[in-house]
Amino acid sequence: MKTFILASASPARRKLLQSAGIDPRVIVSGVDEAAVEASGDAALAGTLAELKAQAVAESLDPSLKGALVLGCDSMLAFDGEALGKPVDAADAVARWKAMRGRSGVLQTGHCLIDTATGNNTSKTVETIVHFAEPSDEELDAYVATGEPLHVAGAFTIDGLGGVFIERIEGDHGNVVGLSLPTLRVLMAILGVRLTDYWSGRIER
Protein backbone atom coordinates (compact mmCIF):
# COMPACT_ATOMS: atom_id res chain seq x y z
CA MET A 1 0.00 0.00 0.00
CA LYS A 2 1.35 3.40 -0.98
CA THR A 3 2.39 5.89 1.69
CA PHE A 4 -0.13 8.75 1.71
CA ILE A 5 1.29 12.25 2.14
CA LEU A 6 -0.78 15.34 2.90
CA ALA A 7 0.91 18.49 1.60
CA SER A 8 -0.87 20.70 4.12
CA ALA A 9 -0.47 21.71 7.75
CA SER A 10 -4.25 21.79 8.22
CA PRO A 11 -5.32 19.72 11.26
CA ALA A 12 -8.86 19.67 9.86
CA ARG A 13 -7.75 18.05 6.60
CA ARG A 14 -5.69 15.48 8.47
CA LYS A 15 -8.66 14.66 10.69
CA LEU A 16 -10.90 14.21 7.65
CA LEU A 17 -8.43 11.77 6.10
CA GLN A 18 -8.19 9.85 9.36
CA SER A 19 -12.00 9.64 9.50
CA ALA A 20 -11.84 7.99 6.06
CA GLY A 21 -9.31 5.41 7.25
CA ILE A 22 -6.15 7.11 5.95
CA ASP A 23 -3.48 8.16 8.43
CA PRO A 24 -1.36 10.54 6.34
CA ARG A 25 2.18 11.67 6.75
CA VAL A 26 2.18 15.48 6.78
CA ILE A 27 4.78 17.42 4.79
CA VAL A 28 4.13 21.15 4.39
CA SER A 29 4.90 22.50 0.93
CA GLY A 30 6.19 25.97 1.79
CA VAL A 31 4.49 27.47 -1.29
CA ASP A 32 4.11 31.27 -1.02
CA GLU A 33 0.37 31.58 -1.57
CA ALA A 34 0.46 35.39 -1.77
CA ALA A 35 2.75 35.24 -4.81
CA VAL A 36 0.39 33.06 -6.86
CA GLU A 37 -2.10 34.55 -9.30
CA ALA A 38 -4.80 32.93 -11.40
CA SER A 39 -7.87 33.99 -13.32
CA GLY A 40 -10.88 33.28 -11.15
CA ASP A 41 -11.50 31.86 -7.68
CA ALA A 42 -11.72 28.20 -8.71
CA ALA A 43 -8.58 28.51 -10.84
CA LEU A 44 -6.65 30.03 -7.92
CA ALA A 45 -7.67 27.28 -5.47
CA GLY A 46 -6.84 24.63 -8.07
CA THR A 47 -3.50 26.19 -8.98
CA LEU A 48 -2.42 26.43 -5.35
CA ALA A 49 -3.41 22.82 -4.70
CA GLU A 50 -1.32 21.70 -7.67
CA LEU A 51 1.68 23.81 -6.68
CA LYS A 52 1.61 22.44 -3.12
CA ALA A 53 1.37 18.82 -4.28
CA GLN A 54 4.14 19.30 -6.86
CA ALA A 55 6.47 21.04 -4.40
CA VAL A 56 6.19 18.19 -1.91
CA ALA A 57 6.40 15.47 -4.57
CA GLU A 58 9.61 16.96 -5.94
CA SER A 59 11.23 17.28 -2.52
CA LEU A 60 10.54 13.76 -1.23
CA ASP A 61 13.27 11.72 0.35
CA PRO A 62 14.16 8.69 -1.84
CA SER A 63 12.66 6.41 0.78
CA LEU A 64 9.25 7.96 0.09
CA LYS A 65 9.34 7.72 -3.69
CA GLY A 66 6.20 5.99 -4.86
CA ALA A 67 3.98 7.76 -2.34
CA LEU A 68 0.69 9.47 -3.11
CA VAL A 69 0.83 13.22 -2.47
CA LEU A 70 -2.33 15.25 -1.91
CA GLY A 71 -2.34 19.03 -2.17
CA CYS A 72 -5.40 21.11 -1.25
CA ASP A 73 -6.28 24.76 -1.03
CA SER A 74 -9.49 26.57 -0.15
CA MET A 75 -10.84 29.98 -1.10
CA LEU A 76 -14.13 31.74 -0.41
CA ALA A 77 -15.60 33.45 -3.45
CA PHE A 78 -17.55 36.44 -2.14
CA ASP A 79 -18.53 39.68 -3.85
CA GLY A 80 -16.25 38.94 -6.77
CA GLU A 81 -13.19 38.36 -4.61
CA ALA A 82 -11.25 35.23 -3.67
CA LEU A 83 -10.80 35.36 0.10
CA GLY A 84 -8.05 33.33 1.72
CA LYS A 85 -6.97 33.82 5.32
CA PRO A 86 -7.65 37.29 6.77
CA VAL A 87 -4.70 39.64 7.23
CA ASP A 88 -5.50 40.40 10.87
CA ALA A 89 -8.34 40.62 13.40
CA ALA A 90 -9.70 43.85 11.92
CA ASP A 91 -9.83 42.25 8.47
CA ALA A 92 -11.67 39.22 9.88
CA VAL A 93 -14.28 41.44 11.57
CA ALA A 94 -14.77 43.49 8.41
CA ARG A 95 -15.25 40.35 6.34
CA TRP A 96 -17.83 38.95 8.70
CA LYS A 97 -19.79 42.21 8.79
CA ALA A 98 -19.97 42.02 4.99
CA MET A 99 -20.81 38.28 4.88
CA ARG A 100 -23.47 38.01 7.56
CA GLY A 101 -26.93 37.29 6.22
CA ARG A 102 -25.47 36.54 2.79
CA SER A 103 -23.90 33.64 0.89
CA GLY A 104 -20.51 32.75 -0.54
CA VAL A 105 -19.00 29.87 -2.50
CA LEU A 106 -16.26 27.85 -0.83
CA GLN A 107 -13.87 26.50 -3.46
CA THR A 108 -11.44 23.73 -2.56
CA GLY A 109 -8.83 22.62 -5.06
CA HIS A 110 -7.55 19.02 -4.86
CA CYS A 111 -4.47 17.65 -6.62
CA LEU A 112 -3.27 14.07 -6.21
CA ILE A 113 0.11 12.89 -7.53
CA ASP A 114 1.36 9.29 -7.76
CA THR A 115 5.11 9.77 -7.42
CA ALA A 116 5.73 6.22 -8.66
CA THR A 117 4.44 7.07 -12.13
CA GLY A 118 4.36 10.86 -12.14
CA ASN A 119 0.68 10.73 -13.03
CA ASN A 120 -1.57 13.29 -11.41
CA THR A 121 -5.22 14.31 -11.37
CA SER A 122 -7.04 17.28 -9.92
CA LYS A 123 -10.47 18.75 -9.29
CA THR A 124 -11.90 21.87 -7.67
CA VAL A 125 -15.14 21.45 -5.73
CA GLU A 126 -17.69 24.15 -4.86
CA THR A 127 -20.01 24.37 -1.85
CA ILE A 128 -22.41 27.25 -1.27
CA VAL A 129 -22.30 28.58 2.29
CA HIS A 130 -25.20 30.58 3.75
CA PHE A 131 -24.13 32.75 6.67
CA ALA A 132 -26.25 33.66 9.70
CA GLU A 133 -26.43 37.18 11.09
CA PRO A 134 -24.24 37.30 14.21
CA SER A 135 -24.25 40.54 16.21
CA ASP A 136 -21.21 42.81 16.44
CA GLU A 137 -20.60 41.49 19.96
CA GLU A 138 -20.70 37.89 18.75
CA LEU A 139 -18.28 38.68 15.93
CA ASP A 140 -15.86 40.38 18.32
CA ALA A 141 -16.01 37.33 20.59
CA TYR A 142 -15.42 34.97 17.68
CA VAL A 143 -12.45 36.87 16.28
CA ALA A 144 -10.99 37.16 19.79
CA THR A 145 -10.69 33.35 19.90
CA GLY A 146 -8.20 33.55 17.04
CA GLU A 147 -9.92 30.78 15.09
CA PRO A 148 -10.97 32.81 12.01
CA LEU A 149 -7.47 34.22 11.55
CA HIS A 150 -6.07 30.90 10.36
CA VAL A 151 -8.66 29.74 7.83
CA ALA A 152 -9.87 30.69 4.36
CA GLY A 153 -12.85 33.03 4.43
CA ALA A 154 -12.34 33.72 8.16
CA PHE A 155 -14.65 30.93 9.29
CA THR A 156 -14.82 27.23 10.07
CA ILE A 157 -17.84 24.98 9.89
CA ASP A 158 -16.35 22.28 12.12
CA GLY A 159 -15.26 24.64 14.91
CA LEU A 160 -16.63 27.62 16.79
CA GLY A 161 -17.66 29.33 13.56
CA GLY A 162 -20.19 26.59 12.85
CA VAL A 163 -22.78 28.42 14.96
CA PHE A 164 -22.77 31.22 12.40
CA ILE A 165 -23.45 28.97 9.38
CA GLU A 166 -27.16 28.58 8.65
CA ARG A 167 -26.84 25.95 5.95
CA ILE A 168 -24.76 24.76 3.03
CA GLU A 169 -25.45 23.42 -0.45
CA GLY A 170 -22.92 20.73 -1.32
CA ASP A 171 -20.23 18.68 0.39
CA HIS A 172 -19.73 19.47 4.08
CA GLY A 173 -16.18 18.11 4.05
CA ASN A 174 -15.31 20.44 1.20
CA VAL A 175 -16.01 23.40 3.49
CA VAL A 176 -13.79 21.85 6.16
CA GLY A 177 -11.02 21.65 3.56
CA LEU A 178 -11.22 18.32 1.73
CA SER A 179 -13.96 16.53 -0.21
CA LEU A 180 -13.64 12.84 0.64
CA PRO A 181 -15.91 11.62 -2.19
CA THR A 182 -13.74 13.62 -4.59
CA LEU A 183 -10.59 12.10 -3.12
CA ARG A 184 -11.97 8.58 -3.65
CA VAL A 185 -12.56 9.37 -7.32
CA LEU A 186 -9.11 10.93 -7.79
CA MET A 187 -7.47 7.89 -6.20
CA ALA A 188 -9.44 5.58 -8.48
CA ILE A 189 -8.29 7.54 -11.54
CA LEU A 190 -4.69 6.81 -10.47
CA GLY A 191 -5.51 3.13 -9.92
CA VAL A 192 -5.61 3.22 -6.12
CA ARG A 193 -8.56 2.09 -4.00
CA LEU A 194 -9.23 4.17 -0.92
CA THR A 195 -10.78 1.13 0.75
CA ASP A 196 -7.40 -0.65 0.66
CA TYR A 197 -6.33 1.70 3.45
CA TRP A 198 -8.95 0.11 5.68
CA SER A 199 -7.21 -3.27 5.82
CA GLY A 200 -6.12 -4.25 9.29
CA ARG A 201 -8.26 -1.62 10.99
CA ILE A 202 -9.93 -2.78 14.20
CA GLU A 203 -13.57 -1.97 14.77
CA ARG A 204 -14.30 -0.40 18.13
C-alpha positions as CSV (number, residue, x, y, z in Angstrom):
1,M,0.0,0.0,0.0
2,K,1.3,3.4,-1.0
3,T,2.4,5.9,1.7
4,F,-0.1,8.7,1.7
5,I,1.3,12.2,2.1
6,L,-0.8,15.3,2.9
7,A,0.9,18.5,1.6
8,S,-0.9,20.7,4.1
9,A,-0.5,21.7,7.7
10,S,-4.3,21.8,8.2
11,P,-5.3,19.7,11.3
12,A,-8.9,19.7,9.9
13,R,-7.8,18.0,6.6
14,R,-5.7,15.5,8.5
15,K,-8.7,14.7,10.7
16,L,-10.9,14.2,7.6
17,L,-8.4,11.8,6.1
18,Q,-8.2,9.8,9.4
19,S,-12.0,9.6,9.5
20,A,-11.8,8.0,6.1
21,G,-9.3,5.4,7.2
22,I,-6.2,7.1,6.0
23,D,-3.5,8.2,8.4
24,P,-1.4,10.5,6.3
25,R,2.2,11.7,6.8
26,V,2.2,15.5,6.8
27,I,4.8,17.4,4.8
28,V,4.1,21.2,4.4
29,S,4.9,22.5,0.9
30,G,6.2,26.0,1.8
31,V,4.5,27.5,-1.3
32,D,4.1,31.3,-1.0
33,E,0.4,31.6,-1.6
34,A,0.5,35.4,-1.8
35,A,2.7,35.2,-4.8
36,V,0.4,33.1,-6.9
37,E,-2.1,34.6,-9.3
38,A,-4.8,32.9,-11.4
39,S,-7.9,34.0,-13.3
40,G,-10.9,33.3,-11.1
41,D,-11.5,31.9,-7.7
42,A,-11.7,28.2,-8.7
43,A,-8.6,28.5,-10.8
44,L,-6.7,30.0,-7.9
45,A,-7.7,27.3,-5.5
46,G,-6.8,24.6,-8.1
47,T,-3.5,26.2,-9.0
48,L,-2.4,26.4,-5.4
49,A,-3.4,22.8,-4.7
50,E,-1.3,21.7,-7.7
51,L,1.7,23.8,-6.7
52,K,1.6,22.4,-3.1
53,A,1.4,18.8,-4.3
54,Q,4.1,19.3,-6.9
55,A,6.5,21.0,-4.4
56,V,6.2,18.2,-1.9
57,A,6.4,15.5,-4.6
58,E,9.6,17.0,-5.9
59,S,11.2,17.3,-2.5
60,L,10.5,13.8,-1.2
61,D,13.3,11.7,0.4
62,P,14.2,8.7,-1.8
63,S,12.7,6.4,0.8
64,L,9.2,8.0,0.1
65,K,9.3,7.7,-3.7
66,G,6.2,6.0,-4.9
67,A,4.0,7.8,-2.3
68,L,0.7,9.5,-3.1
69,V,0.8,13.2,-2.5
70,L,-2.3,15.2,-1.9
71,G,-2.3,19.0,-2.2
72,C,-5.4,21.1,-1.3
73,D,-6.3,24.8,-1.0
74,S,-9.5,26.6,-0.2
75,M,-10.8,30.0,-1.1
76,L,-14.1,31.7,-0.4
77,A,-15.6,33.5,-3.4
78,F,-17.6,36.4,-2.1
79,D,-18.5,39.7,-3.8
80,G,-16.3,38.9,-6.8
81,E,-13.2,38.4,-4.6
82,A,-11.2,35.2,-3.7
83,L,-10.8,35.4,0.1
84,G,-8.0,33.3,1.7
85,K,-7.0,33.8,5.3
86,P,-7.6,37.3,6.8
87,V,-4.7,39.6,7.2
88,D,-5.5,40.4,10.9
89,A,-8.3,40.6,13.4
90,A,-9.7,43.8,11.9
91,D,-9.8,42.2,8.5
92,A,-11.7,39.2,9.9
93,V,-14.3,41.4,11.6
94,A,-14.8,43.5,8.4
95,R,-15.3,40.4,6.3
96,W,-17.8,38.9,8.7
97,K,-19.8,42.2,8.8
98,A,-20.0,42.0,5.0
99,M,-20.8,38.3,4.9
100,R,-23.5,38.0,7.6
101,G,-26.9,37.3,6.2
102,R,-25.5,36.5,2.8
103,S,-23.9,33.6,0.9
104,G,-20.5,32.7,-0.5
105,V,-19.0,29.9,-2.5
106,L,-16.3,27.9,-0.8
107,Q,-13.9,26.5,-3.5
108,T,-11.4,23.7,-2.6
109,G,-8.8,22.6,-5.1
110,H,-7.6,19.0,-4.9
111,C,-4.5,17.7,-6.6
112,L,-3.3,14.1,-6.2
113,I,0.1,12.9,-7.5
114,D,1.4,9.3,-7.8
115,T,5.1,9.8,-7.4
116,A,5.7,6.2,-8.7
117,T,4.4,7.1,-12.1
118,G,4.4,10.9,-12.1
119,N,0.7,10.7,-13.0
120,N,-1.6,13.3,-11.4
121,T,-5.2,14.3,-11.4
122,S,-7.0,17.3,-9.9
123,K,-10.5,18.8,-9.3
124,T,-11.9,21.9,-7.7
125,V,-15.1,21.5,-5.7
126,E,-17.7,24.2,-4.9
127,T,-20.0,24.4,-1.8
128,I,-22.4,27.2,-1.3
129,V,-22.3,28.6,2.3
130,H,-25.2,30.6,3.7
131,F,-24.1,32.7,6.7
132,A,-26.3,33.7,9.7
133,E,-26.4,37.2,11.1
134,P,-24.2,37.3,14.2
135,S,-24.2,40.5,16.2
136,D,-21.2,42.8,16.4
137,E,-20.6,41.5,20.0
138,E,-20.7,37.9,18.7
139,L,-18.3,38.7,15.9
140,D,-15.9,40.4,18.3
141,A,-16.0,37.3,20.6
142,Y,-15.4,35.0,17.7
143,V,-12.5,36.9,16.3
144,A,-11.0,37.2,19.8
145,T,-10.7,33.3,19.9
146,G,-8.2,33.5,17.0
147,E,-9.9,30.8,15.1
148,P,-11.0,32.8,12.0
149,L,-7.5,34.2,11.5
150,H,-6.1,30.9,10.4
151,V,-8.7,29.7,7.8
152,A,-9.9,30.7,4.4
153,G,-12.8,33.0,4.4
154,A,-12.3,33.7,8.2
155,F,-14.6,30.9,9.3
156,T,-14.8,27.2,10.1
157,I,-17.8,25.0,9.9
158,D,-16.3,22.3,12.1
159,G,-15.3,24.6,14.9
160,L,-16.6,27.6,16.8
161,G,-17.7,29.3,13.6
162,G,-20.2,26.6,12.9
163,V,-22.8,28.4,15.0
164,F,-22.8,31.2,12.4
165,I,-23.4,29.0,9.4
166,E,-27.2,28.6,8.6
167,R,-26.8,26.0,5.9
168,I,-24.8,24.8,3.0
169,E,-25.4,23.4,-0.5
170,G,-22.9,20.7,-1.3
171,D,-20.2,18.7,0.4
172,H,-19.7,19.5,4.1
173,G,-16.2,18.1,4.1
174,N,-15.3,20.4,1.2
175,V,-16.0,23.4,3.5
176,V,-13.8,21.9,6.2
177,G,-11.0,21.6,3.6
178,L,-11.2,18.3,1.7
179,S,-14.0,16.5,-0.2
180,L,-13.6,12.8,0.6
181,P,-15.9,11.6,-2.2
182,T,-13.7,13.6,-4.6
183,L,-10.6,12.1,-3.1
184,R,-12.0,8.6,-3.7
185,V,-12.6,9.4,-7.3
186,L,-9.1,10.9,-7.8
187,M,-7.5,7.9,-6.2
188,A,-9.4,5.6,-8.5
189,I,-8.3,7.5,-11.5
190,L,-4.7,6.8,-10.5
191,G,-5.5,3.1,-9.9
192,V,-5.6,3.2,-6.1
193,R,-8.6,2.1,-4.0
194,L,-9.2,4.2,-0.9
195,T,-10.8,1.1,0.7
196,D,-7.4,-0.7,0.7
197,Y,-6.3,1.7,3.5
198,W,-9.0,0.1,5.7
199,S,-7.2,-3.3,5.8
200,G,-6.1,-4.2,9.3
201,R,-8.3,-1.6,11.0
202,I,-9.9,-2.8,14.2
203,E,-13.6,-2.0,14.8
204,R,-14.3,-0.4,18.1
